[in-house]
C-alpha cells in the first residue's frame, strides 16, 4: 500500500454534482487517456482513490495513478497496483518464478516506479522543470511525451498538477 499526495483543488473537473459513482468517471478518464483498466479495481472514498489489481505495465500503472490523482476533489491515491514481470526462459532450471511484482510507496512516485513525480508550481514551464530535473531545459519534450495524452500541449500545465518525470537514459 502506498499513498501518493495530490492537490485537492487542482485538476480536471470530471465529477458531476450529485454523481453517485465517481468510479465510473475515473474509468472513463483512464479510457480517454488510453489506459487499459480492465485488470484494475477503482474505489473512491471521499477524496481518496484506491487503485488495486493489475496494470498492463509500469508506464500504465504510473499514468493511471497520475490520472486518478490529477482530478479536482482528489488529494490522495492509494496505489496497490501490481505489474507483470516479464518471464525469462528458465526451462532448464529446477525452480519456479513469481510473475507478479507489487510496486508501490509514495514520495517522488511509488517505490519501484521508473519515474519520479513533480508537482507543478505557479510560474513553472516544462523547460524550467526539465532544467531542474535533468540540468537541461531542452529536454522538456521528454517530460511532455511521458505525460501524453494527459498533456495535450507542452504549454498547458497548471499549478498543483502532478507530472511523471522519466529517468534519464
C-alpha positions in Angstrom: 0.0 0.0 0.0 1.4 3.4 -0.9 -0.2 6.8 -0.8 0.7 9.5 -3.3 -0.4 13.0 -2.4 -2.1 15.4 -4.9 -3.5 18.9 -4.6 -7.3 18.6 -3.9 -8.3 21.9 -5.5 -6.3 21.4 -8.7 -7.0 19.1 -11.6 -9.6 18.2 -14.2 -13.3 18.5 -13.2 -14.7 15.1 -14.1 -17.1 14.6 -11.2 -20.5 15.9 -11.8 -22.6 17.3 -8.9 -24.7 14.6 -7.3 -22.9 11.8 -9.2 -23.2 8.6 -7.3 -20.4 6.7 -9.0 -17.2 8.6 -9.1 -15.5 5.3 -10.0 -17.3 5.4 -13.4 -15.9 8.9 -14.1 -12.4 7.7 -13.3 -12.8 4.7 -15.5 -13.8 7.0 -18.4 -10.9 9.3 -17.7 -8.5 6.3 -17.9 -10.1 5.1 -21.1 -10.0 8.6 -22.6 -6.2 8.6 -21.8 -5.6 5.3 -23.4 -5.1 3.3 -20.2 -6.4 -0.3 -20.2 -8.0 -0.6 -16.7 -9.7 -4.0 -17.3 -7.5 -5.6 -14.6 -7.8 -2.7 -12.2 -10.3 -2.0 -9.4 -11.1 1.6 -8.7 -12.6 2.8 -5.4 -13.3 6.3 -4.3 -13.8 7.1 -0.6 -14.2 10.9 -0.1 -11.0 12.5 -1.5 -9.0 9.2 -1.7 -8.8 6.9 -4.7 -7.7 3.3 -4.2 -6.3 1.6 -7.3 -5.8 -2.2 -7.0 -5.4 -5.2 -9.2 -3.0 -5.4 -12.1 -1.8 -2.8 -14.6 -0.6 -3.9 -18.0 2.9 -2.4 -17.5 4.7 0.1 -15.3 4.0 3.0 -17.6 0.3 2.3 -17.5 0.4 1.9 -13.7 2.2 5.3 -13.2 -0.2 7.1 -15.6 -3.3 5.5 -14.0 -2.2 6.8 -10.6 -1.5 10.3 -12.0 -4.7 10.4 -14.0 -6.7 9.4 -10.9 -4.9 12.0 -8.7 -4.9 14.9 -11.1 -8.7 15.2 -10.6 -10.3 18.0 -8.7 -11.5 16.8 -5.4 -8.9 14.0 -5.0 -5.9 14.6 -2.7 -4.6 11.0 -2.3 -4.2 7.9 -4.4 -3.6 4.6 -2.6 -1.5 2.7 -5.2 -2.0 -1.0 -4.7 -1.5 -1.9 -8.4 0.8 -4.7 -9.4 2.5 -5.1 -12.8 3.5 -8.3 -14.6 7.2 -9.1 -14.6 8.5 -10.4 -17.9 9.1 -14.2 -17.8 12.6 -15.3 -18.7 13.2 -18.8 -20.1 14.1 -20.9 -17.1 13.2 -24.3 -18.8 16.5 -25.8 -17.7 16.1 -24.6 -14.1 14.5 -26.8 -11.4 12.6 -24.0 -9.7 9.6 -21.6 -10.2 9.4 -17.9 -10.7 6.8 -15.5 -9.3 5.4 -13.4 -12.2 3.7 -10.5 -10.4 5.6 -7.8 -8.6 3.8 -5.4 -6.2 5.1 -1.9 -6.7 4.1 0.9 -4.5 5.1 3.6 -2.0 4.7 7.3 -2.0 7.0 10.3 -2.2 8.6 11.0 -5.6 6.5 8.4 -7.3 5.9 5.0 -6.0 8.6 2.6 -4.9 9.7 0.7 -7.9 8.4 3.3 -10.3 10.7 4.0 -13.3 9.7 7.7 -13.0 9.7 10.4 -10.4 6.9 12.8 -9.9 6.9 16.6 -9.8 4.1 18.9 -8.6 3.8 22.0 -10.8 4.1 25.3 -9.1 3.0 28.8 -10.3 5.4 30.1 -12.9 6.7 26.6 -13.9 7.2 25.6 -17.5 8.2 22.2 -18.8 11.6 23.8 -19.8 12.1 25.1 -16.2 11.1 21.7 -14.8 13.5 20.0 -17.2 16.3 22.3 -16.2 15.7 21.4 -12.6 15.3 17.7 -13.1 17.8 17.0 -15.9 20.1 20.0 -15.9 19.0 20.8 -19.4 16.0 22.9 -20.3 15.9 21.5 -23.8 14.8 18.0 -22.5 11.3 19.4 -21.8 9.9 17.3 -24.6 10.9 14.1 -22.7 8.6 15.2 -19.8 5.8 16.2 -22.3 6.0 12.8 -24.1 5.9 10.9 -20.7 2.7 12.7 -19.8 0.8 12.3 -23.1 -2.1 12.0 -23.7 -2.8 13.7 -20.3 -0.9 16.7 -21.5 -2.2 18.0 -24.9 0.4 20.7 -25.3 3.7 21.5 -23.6 2.5 24.9 -22.5 -0.7 23.6 -20.9 0.3 22.8 -17.4 -1.2 24.2 -14.2 -0.2 24.7 -10.6 -0.9 21.6 -8.5 -0.7 19.2 -11.4 1.5 16.2 -10.7 3.7 15.1 -13.7 5.7 12.0 -14.5 9.4 12.7 -14.8 11.1 9.8 -16.6 14.5 8.6 -15.5 17.4 9.7 -17.7 18.8 7.2 -20.1 
